[in-house]
Amino acid sequence: MAYPSAAEVIEALAADIGDTVYIDVAKWHLYLKDTPLHKTLAERFYPMVTDSNLSETGVVEILQSIPVKLGGGRRSLPLSDLIPIQCQVDLLDLLERHRSGL
């Protein structure tokens, strides 16, 4: 059985994150596939998924560590503040599915 390469896993993870996770601004949903953030998240979550080191705390810490500039860079908020809680739960479920698929 051939195991997928790191690049293949990250690409699949980025695609799923992009289709599932969104930023909510005034009930307007910006899916991460329309931003470069889905790739950044996939690269950051890859070690957690492959090392079976996946936890809600770890996911939230990664989301908190990614600043998102708003208003042309005048303000910056952590990504965790822009993604609704249910979307964060969906993200954790998605990561668990990827982990079990490896």
Buried (B, 14 or more C-beta within 10 A) or exposed (E): EEEEEEEEBBBBBBBBBBEBBBBEEEEEEEBBBEBEBBBBBBEBBBEBBBEEEBEEEBBBEBBEEBEBEEEEEEEEEBBBEBBEEEBBEBBBEBBEEBBEEE
